[in-house]
Amino acid sequence: MASMTRLIFVCWGNICRSPMAERVARRMAEERGLDIEIESFGISSEESGRGIDRRAVRVLQEAGYDAADHEARRITASDMRGAFVVAVEPFHVARLKKMAPTADVHLLNDFNPDKPKGEELIDPWYGDQEGFYDTLADVEAAMPGILDAVS
């Protein structure tokens, strides 16, 4: 039997974009009946151990996603082994490929049919609550293509 497919999302601190993507992916994968292990990580360790940003929690919960039980953590090369890795900015993709040259790394918005290739997922952390709705909308738009690619 083949090993379970692993899908990993990566952003800077693992408190906004990647956990949002992880939660969206989990629900959409479940709705499709896919058996995928889904996790999220950060490039940086500065937020390690923290939960999802309260603004992201609010947006996720309003949209019916589970936002509980998250602890931010930093990604390592071994975390990427055998996984389909989706990062949110071209800079993150480059950093991950440098860390693990053979890793299967992709850019989230490259799966979003409404965005040009190479466009980063906007970081809502620096803005107000509204930005988190835009981020969630982009994540939801990209997710069907991501799940098609891994299943």
Residue pairs with C-beta under 8 A, 6 or more apart in sequence:
3 82
4 35
4 36
4 37
5 34
5 35
5 36
5 37
5 84
5 150
5 151
6 36
6 37
6 38
6 39
6 82
6 83
6 84
7 25
7 29
7 36
7 37
7 38
7 39
7 83
7 84
7 86
7 146
7 150
8 38
8 39
8 40
8 41
8 75
8 79
8 80
8 83
8 84
8 85
8 86
9 17
9 18
9 19
9 21
9 22
9 25
9 38
9 39
9 40
9 41
9 86
9 87
9 88
9 108
10 18
10 40
10 41
10 42
10 43
10 75
10 85
10 86
10 87
10 88
10 92
10 96
11 17
11 18
11 21
11 40
11 42
11 43
11 87
11 88
11 89
11 92
11 121
11 123
12 42
12 43
12 44
12 89
12 92
12 123
13 42
13 44
13 46
13 47
13 50
13 72
13 125
14 40
14 41
14 42
14 47
14 48
14 72
14 73
14 74
15 42
15 47
15 50
15 51
15 52
15 53
15 56
15 72
15 125
16 52
16 53
16 55
16 56
16 123
16 124
16 125
16 132
16 135
17 88
17 121
17 123
17 124
17 135
17 139
18 40
18 41
18 42
18 88
19 40
19 52
19 56
19 67
19 70
19 72
20 52
20 56
20 59
20 60
20 132
20 135
20 136
20 139
21 40
21 86
21 88
21 108
21 139
21 143
22 38
22 39
22 40
23 60
23 65
23 66
23 67
24 65
24 136
24 139
24 140
24 143
25 36
25 38
25 143
25 146
25 147
26 38
26 66
27 64
27 65
27 66
28 143
28 144
28 147
29 36
29 38
29 147
32 147
32 151
34 147
34 150
34 151
36 147
36 150
36 151
39 79
40 70
41 73
41 74
41 75
41 79
42 48
42 72
42 73
42 74
42 75
43 74
43 75
43 92
43 95
43 96
44 74
45 73
45 74
47 72
48 71
48 72
48 73
48 74
49 71
49 72
49 73
50 71
50 72
51 57
51 70
51 71
51 72
52 60
52 67
52 70
53 125
55 124
55 129
55 132
56 67
56 124
56 132
56 135
57 67
58 129
58 132
59 129
59 132
59 133
59 135
59 136
60 66
60 67
60 136
61 67
63 136
75 96
75 99
76 99
77 99
77 100
77 103
80 96
80 99
80 100
80 103
80 104
80 105
81 100
81 103
83 103
83 104
84 104
84 106
84 146
84 149
84 150
85 96
85 103
85 104
85 105
85 106
86 105
86 106
86 107
86 108
86 111
86 146
87 93
87 96
87 105
87 106
87 107
87 108
88 107
88 108
88 109
88 120
88 121
88 123
89 107
89 120
89 121
89 123
90 107
90 118
90 120
91 120
93 105
93 106
93 107
96 103
96 105
97 103
97 105
106 146
106 149
107 117
107 118
107 119
107 120
108 121
108 138
108 139
108 142
108 146
109 115
109 118
109 119
109 120
109 121
109 138
109 142
110 117
110 118
110 142
111 142
111 143
111 144
111 145
111 146
111 149
112 119
112 138
112 141
112 142
112 145
113 141
113 145
114 138
114 141
115 138
115 141
115 142
121 135
121 138
121 139
122 131
122 134
122 135
122 138
123 135
124 131
124 132
124 134
124 135
